[in-house]
C-alpha cells in the first residue's frame, strides 16, 4: 500500500524531536498484544529489510520504479537516492523496517508545500501501520519545516487502500486530476489529498 509520490524517497541526517520519535501502539487482534510503530533513519544495514518492499511486485505496480531484483540495486538506490534526499524515514514495526515514508520539498514560490509518499510491504497492508506512520510524519514535518503550509499526496484512482490511509490520517480529498502523470508509461488519473499546517488534525497529532 502506498502513495504514488513514495517513489521520491527521502532521508534526513538528523534525529527527530523527542516528541516526534514517540512510538505508537498498534492493536494486534490475533494475539491481543500491542505492536509498536515507529519511524527512524534507514541505512545500508537495513538493505535486506528494504528488499521486502522494494522487491515486492504488489508495491511497485503503483510506483514509477520497477521491482528491485538484486540486493546491489537496492543498495545503490539507498546510497544515490534515499540518503541524499531531504527527508526520509523507515517505517518500523517493533523495530523492524517494513516500509518507508518521505517528504519531498518544493522550491521557489512553491516552497510553502511538500509532497508526502510512503510504501509498505504488502504483507503488512490493512493493519493500520501506514496510517500511523503518515500521522507521525505529518506531525514531524510541520515542526521541522516551520515554513511549510501544505503537505500533499497523490494516489492513483485504482489504489483505494492508499486513499483510505490518507483519509484516516486526516488528509482532505481535493479531487481527481485526469491523466496527471505517466505510470509504467501509461497516463494515470490521480486523487489529490492535502493536509494544512492549520488543520485541526495537525495539532492533534502533536
N, C-alpha and C positions, 0 to 999 in steps of 0.2 A: 504494500500500500504506500502510495507516495504522491506528493505533489510534483507536477512536471518540472518545476523550477529546481527540484532536487538535483538535477544534472549539474547545476552550478554549485558544487560543494565548496565549503569554506573552512578555514582554520584560523584560530586566533592564538597567538603565543603569549597569553596572559591568563591568569586564573579568573574565574567568575567571582563576583562579590559573594560573600558568605551566604547571604540570604538567597542568592540565585543558585547555589550549589545544594540547596535543600533537596533531600531525596523524598520522593512521593511514593506512598504505598499503593499497590495495585492488588485488588482482590483477586484471589485465585479460587474459583468455585469448586475446582476438583478436589483440593486438599485442605480448603479453609485456611490456608496460610496466606501471608502477605508477601508479594514480591515488591522489590524496590526498583523504581525507575529513576535513573539519574543521567546527567549529561556531563561529559568530560572531553578533554582533548583526545584526538586519535593520533597514534604514531605508528611507525613501521612494525612495532612488535605486535600490533593488532591485525596484521595483514591476513592471517588465517580466518579470523572472525569477519574481517572486511569482505572476504570472498563469499561469505554466507549470503550476503545480499547482492553484491555486485556480480556474483556468479549465478544469480537466480533469474531464470528467464521470465518468471511471473512479474518480477520487479522491472526489469529492463524494457519490457514491452511498452511501458508508459513513459520512457525517457529517451532522449536523443542518442545516448550511448548504447552500444551493443553489450551483451553479456560478456564479462571478463572470463576468458578460458584458461588463463595462466596466472600463477602467483606473481610472476615477474611483471606482467602487465598491470596488475593491481598495485604493486609496489611503485611502479613508475607513475601511476595516477596519483597516489598519495603524495609522492615527492614533488611532482610537477604541477599538480592542480590543487589538491586539498590543502597541503601545508602553506603554500603562498597566499591562499585566499583569505580575505579579511575576517571571516567568522565561520568557524566550523566546530561541531561537537559530535562525538559519538553518542548515540542513544544506547544506554546500557540497562540491562535487566539483571539485577543482583550482581552488578559489576562486570558482566559480560557484554561486549558490544553486540547489538543486534540490528543496528541501523545507524543512520546519520542524519543530521539536520544542519541546515546552513542558512545564512542570511547574506544576500548579495547587495551591496550598496549601489545606488545610482549617484551620479555626479552632476556638477554644474547646477543648472536651475532645477534639476530633478533630485537634488541631494536630500530633500525632505522625505523621500520614500526609499524603501528597500524591498527586496523580494525574498520571500521565505521558500525553502524547499526541504523536502525530507524523503528518506527512503527507509524501509523496514523489511527485513527478511520475511518472506510470505508466510512462513510457518508461525509467525507472531502476529499476523493480522487478526483483527477482531477482538483483541484483548484490552483495548484502551491505552496501549503503550504509546502509540503515535500521538493521541490526543494530549496525554500528559506531557510528552516531550514538546509539543507545539506550545502549550501554555508556559512551560518553563523557559523556552527560547524567547517567547514574546516578552515575558517579564524581564528577562535579562537584557535584551537588546534595547529596550526603551530606556533602561538605566545607563547602559554602556555608551549608547549613542544618543545623548540628550537632544541633539538637533533633529532626530527622526520624528516625523509626524504620522507617517503611514507605513504599515507593513502589509504587503500584498502577496497573494499566492494565486497561481493559475493551475487549473486541473482540467484535463481533457474531459469532455462531456460523458464519455463512456467509462469513466473511473468513479463510480458513485461512492465507493468506500472511502477514497481520499476526500471527497467532498463532505462526507459525514464527519470526518476527522476535524476539518476546519470549522464546520458548523457547531460541533460540540465544544470546540475551543473558543467559541465566541466571535469568530470571523463573520462578517456580513457578506452574503452573496449579492454581488452587484449586477450580474447579468452574463449573457453569453456573447463572446466575441467570435464571429464566424471566420473560419479559415485563418486563424491567428498566427500559426507558425507551422513549420514542417516537422512531422514526427515520422522518422524512418522514411523520409522522402515524400510523405503524403500530407497535404494540408489538413489541419485539425481545428475543429471548433473547441473553444475552451470556456470554462467558467471562471470568472474573476471574483476573488474574495479579498476583503481588506479588513484590517484592524487598525484603528487610530489610537494615538497616544492618549487621547481624551476619552476613549470609550471606557465605560464602567468596568468591563472585564479586565482591563489592564491593571487598574488599581486593586481589583480583587485578587489577581494572580500574585501581586507583590505583597 
